[in-house]
Amino acid sequence: MAAGIVSYGVYIPKYRIRVNEIARVWGERDDIADNLQVFEKSVPDLDEDAVTMAVEAARDAIDRAGIDPCRIGAIYAGSESHPYAVKPTGTIVGEAVGASCNFTAADLEFACKAGTAAVQACLGLVSSNLIDLGLAIGTDVSQGAPGDALEYTAAAGGAAFVIGREDLAAEIEGLYSFTTDTPDFWRREGMPYPKHGGRFTGEPAYFKHVTSAARGLLAKMDARPEDYDYAVFHQPNGKFPARVARMLEFSRKQIEPGLVVPRIGNTYSGATLIGLAATLDQARAGERIFVTSFGSGAGSDAFSIRVTENIDKIRDSAPSVRDYMARAEYLDYARYAKHKGKLRL
């Protein structure tokens, strides 16, 4: 039985900081934004966290397709910045969106691919006819220590996807995952900021896993890059997705609609899903989207997606990714540090 995306929603905070403002404070070279291909990033408001962004994205997803929240039988929230170590994000989201009828919930963690892992979990329950609809969320208020390389890209945002069997806006045709124990990035309990393996985050981690998952799915689907109209790859910066697209022989034109990291930064668990949402915002019936996430630790999930005619019925019923990107209020480093909780007593 076909299953896939019934609806989707996103949330991106209105606050931004320019990468060159961060570089100014730490005395870095003024071409760092060009080198990263990230020019500004989103910053949470003082009262925003991974939960509030998940709620906003979920409300957009429910409103976009006029879904009865009581049809949702599972809520999986993927994040590496859940505000509670012991207290689920998913239950708060369920209560807030009115899905408190009969649903199961769990929080997922797998660095930046926890959101696509949530999609897989919902897809399994829906495809086996155990639930009617599942709500998969990727949401993060990303951490980066002051002055660390991560601070230039670590951003805030989230996306929510309703997964079901009927009234599909996009069918998930196939999926493939590739996972190894590659400790390129980690954060122990109680540590305020993550650590990373520097140069090892590239070749042994991101590129190996993204290309392995993508090639595995292409082989499974007996497909080629030119069979797809769009492609979305996890975007920790602007350089990596562009480079991996070239390695896999996808074009710049295919990745451009979903490449939002230059203007909002790396939203971690939300990054791939926000890129997919931005692509759905302009995709047409019959077009195909190739999606591959990445999460440190390390693994990638790849999806083959075909857009249906229902996309035109729901597309304009909630704010688009570009709508959220367009509303921007810029902060200096001092206000940014206050918003991010970097000033500690």
Secondary structure, 3 states (H helix, E strand, C coil): CCCEEEEEEEECCCEEEEHHHHHHHHCCCCCHHHHHCCCEEEECCCCCCHHHHHHHHHHHHHHHCCCCHHHEEEEEEECCCCCCCCCCHHHHHHHHHCCCCCCEEEEECCHHHHHHHHHHHHHHHHHCCCCCEEEEEEEEECCCCCCCHHHHCECEEEEEEEEECCCCCEEEEEEEEEECCCCCEECCCCCCCCEECHHHHHHHHHHHHHHHHHHHHHHHHCCCHHHCCEEEECCCCCHHHHHHHHHHCCCHHHHHHHCCHHHHCECHHHHHHHHHHHHHCCCCCCCEEEEECCECCCEEEEEEEEECCCHHHHHHHCCCHHHHHHCCEECCHHHHHHHCCCCCC
